[in-house]
Amino acid sequence: MKNDRPWIAILAGAAGGAVAIAAMEFLAERTAVPLAFIPFATSIVMVMGSPEAKPAQPRALVGGHLLSAAVGLVMVTIAGPQPWAAAVAIGIAMIVMHVTDTFHPPAGINPLLVVVNDRSWSFLVVPIAAGVVILVGFAYLWHNVTRRGSWPVRWW
């Protein structure tokens, strides 16, 4: 399998991913939100490692995380922290992301985290909304400094 991406872009993305993960760990420690509740590690890998991909664009990143977390919150409100409810919420979240053109595969973990851990609606604000805003800002700065104006391919 041949990779057409220049090595400098691959290295810049990997360095950005490492910095973003370190920042996520630092913020999790400072805000007392356990790192296991923060669903952004795979989003960071996607946005930093494949910035041209449609699921790595701001619409998918932000919309996917917010919508899938909201689906999980609705489900846990209706059914409680049941394993079956988490599974159903993930399926519904996938449909919602496809219908709204916000499909971001890493966001698929949000309903599981929300339902199994019985999270409250404040989870939608912190860490989800705050996290995606920080990640979009970081990716924008990182890619536009290291790759000279290459991200995002499209905002909406």
Backbone torsions as a table, in degrees:
resi	resn	phi	psi	omega
1	MET	NA	125.7	-177.1
2	LYS	-96.5	137.6	177.6
3	ASN	-107.1	121.5	-178.3
4	ASP	-89.9	-2.7	179.8
5	ARG	-77.8	136.8	177.1
6	PRO	-65.1	146.3	-178.5
7	TRP	-58.2	-34.7	-179.4
8	ILE	-63.7	-37.1	177.6
9	ALA	-68.4	-39.2	178.6
10	ILE	-65.2	-45.0	179.5
11	LEU	-66.2	-39.7	178.3
12	ALA	-63.8	-42.5	177.8
13	GLY	-64.2	-41.9	178.9
14	ALA	-64.8	-42.1	177.5
15	ALA	-63.9	-43.0	177.3
16	GLY	-62.2	-40.0	177.1
17	GLY	-62.0	-43.0	179.1
18	ALA	-64.1	-43.5	178.8
19	VAL	-63.9	-43.0	-179.6
20	ALA	-64.7	-41.2	178.1
21	ILE	-65.2	-42.3	177.9
22	ALA	-61.2	-41.6	178.2
23	ALA	-65.1	-40.2	178.6
24	MET	-61.8	-43.7	178.4
25	GLU	-63.0	-43.2	178.9
26	PHE	-60.3	-47.7	-179.7
27	LEU	-66.3	-37.6	178.3
28	ALA	-62.1	-42.1	179.0
29	GLU	-65.5	-42.5	-177.3
30	ARG	-72.9	-28.6	-177.1
31	THR	-99.3	-0.1	-179.2
32	ALA	61.3	24.3	172.5
33	VAL	-96.4	113.2	-177.2
34	PRO	-55.7	137.9	-178.2
35	LEU	-56.2	-31.2	179.5
36	ALA	-64.4	-18.5	178.9
37	PHE	-91.5	-3.7	-176.0
38	ILE	-101.5	113.2	-170.5
39	PRO	-91.7	34.1	-171.7
40	PHE	-105.7	-4.1	-176.4
41	ALA	-58.7	-47.9	-179.4
42	THR	-72.3	-28.6	174.5
43	SER	-64.9	-40.4	178.1
44	ILE	-61.3	-45.3	179.2
45	VAL	-59.8	-43.2	-178.9
46	MET	-67.0	-50.5	-175.2
47	VAL	-67.5	-37.5	-179.1
48	MET	-83.9	-33.4	-175.8
49	GLY	-90.3	-27.1	179.7
50	SER	-136.0	61.3	-172.3
51	PRO	-63.9	-16.6	-179.8
52	GLU	-85.0	-16.8	-175.6
53	ALA	-65.6	144.5	-180.0
54	LYS	-57.9	-42.4	178.6
55	PRO	-68.3	-10.4	179.3
56	ALA	-95.1	4.0	179.9
57	GLN	-86.4	156.5	-175.6
58	PRO	-53.9	-40.3	-179.8
59	ARG	-57.8	-48.7	-178.9
60	ALA	-69.9	-42.6	-178.9
61	LEU	-60.7	-54.1	-177.1
62	VAL	-72.0	-53.2	-177.6
63	GLY	-62.5	-42.5	-179.7
64	GLY	-60.4	-47.1	-179.8
65	HIS	-66.9	-46.0	-178.2
66	LEU	-64.7	-46.8	-177.7
67	LEU	-67.8	-42.4	-178.8
68	SER	-68.7	-36.3	175.6
69	ALA	-65.4	-40.8	178.9
70	ALA	-62.7	-39.9	176.7
71	VAL	-61.0	-44.3	177.5
72	GLY	-61.0	-40.3	179.4
73	LEU	-66.4	-39.9	176.2
74	VAL	-63.1	-44.2	-177.6
75	MET	-65.7	-43.3	-179.6
76	VAL	-68.6	-29.4	175.9
77	THR	-67.4	-40.1	-178.2
78	ILE	-77.9	-46.9	-168.9
79	ALA	-111.0	-12.7	-175.8
80	GLY	81.8	-178.9	-174.9
81	PRO	-80.6	63.6	-179.3
82	GLN	-98.8	140.3	177.6
83	PRO	-56.2	-41.4	179.8
84	TRP	-63.6	-35.3	179.4
85	ALA	-66.4	-36.2	176.8
86	ALA	-64.2	-43.6	179.7
87	ALA	-63.2	-45.6	178.8
88	VAL	-63.0	-41.5	-179.7
89	ALA	-62.2	-38.9	178.1
90	ILE	-63.9	-44.8	178.0
91	GLY	-60.7	-45.2	178.6
92	ILE	-64.8	-41.1	179.1
93	ALA	-60.6	-39.2	177.8
94	MET	-62.0	-43.3	178.6
95	ILE	-62.9	-47.4	-178.6
96	VAL	-60.1	-43.3	179.5
97	MET	-64.2	-40.2	178.0
98	HIS	-65.2	-46.9	-177.2
99	VAL	-62.5	-35.4	-178.0
100	THR	-93.0	4.5	-178.4
101	ASP	56.4	41.5	177.6
102	THR	-124.1	29.9	-175.0
103	PHE	-65.3	116.5	179.5
104	HIS	-135.2	95.7	-173.0
105	PRO	-48.9	-40.8	179.1
106	PRO	-59.9	-24.9	179.7
107	ALA	-70.8	-11.9	179.1
108	GLY	-62.7	-18.0	178.5
109	ILE	-77.8	-21.0	-174.9
110	ASN	-56.8	-49.7	-179.7
111	PRO	-60.1	-35.8	177.9
112	LEU	-62.7	-49.4	179.2
113	LEU	-60.0	-43.3	-177.9
114	VAL	-65.2	-50.7	-174.1
115	VAL	-71.8	-51.9	-176.4
116	VAL	-62.5	-35.5	-178.5
117	ASN	-95.9	6.4	176.6
118	ASP	49.7	52.5	-178.0
119	ARG	-74.9	154.7	178.9
120	SER	-93.7	174.4	-178.6
121	TRP	-63.6	-20.6	177.5
122	SER	-65.2	-21.6	176.9
123	PHE	-59.8	-28.8	178.9
124	LEU	-66.4	-31.6	179.8
125	VAL	-85.0	-53.4	177.1
126	VAL	-130.0	115.7	19.4
127	PRO	-100.9	-8.4	-169.0
128	ILE	-64.4	-66.0	-176.2
129	ALA	-61.0	-46.4	179.6
130	ALA	-61.0	-42.3	-179.0
131	GLY	-64.4	-43.1	-179.1
132	VAL	-69.5	-35.0	177.0
133	VAL	-64.2	-44.5	178.2
134	ILE	-63.6	-43.1	-179.1
135	LEU	-65.7	-41.9	177.1
136	VAL	-62.2	-45.3	178.8
137	GLY	-61.4	-44.6	179.5
138	PHE	-63.6	-47.8	-178.9
139	ALA	-61.6	-41.6	178.7
140	TYR	-59.6	-50.9	-179.7
141	LEU	-63.9	-47.8	-175.9
142	TRP	-61.9	-52.4	-177.0
143	HIS	-67.3	-35.9	-177.6
144	ASN	-77.8	-19.3	172.5
145	VAL	-86.0	-48.7	-175.1
146	THR	-80.4	-25.9	-175.8
147	ARG	-121.7	11.0	174.1
148	ARG	55.0	70.4	171.7
149	GLY	77.7	32.5	-173.3
150	SER	-99.8	-3.4	-176.7
151	TRP	-138.7	138.3	-0.1
152	PRO	-84.7	164.7	173.5
153	VAL	-70.3	-37.3	176.2
154	ARG	-150.7	139.9	178.0
155	TRP	-78.7	-44.5	-173.6
156	TRP	-123.3	NA	NA
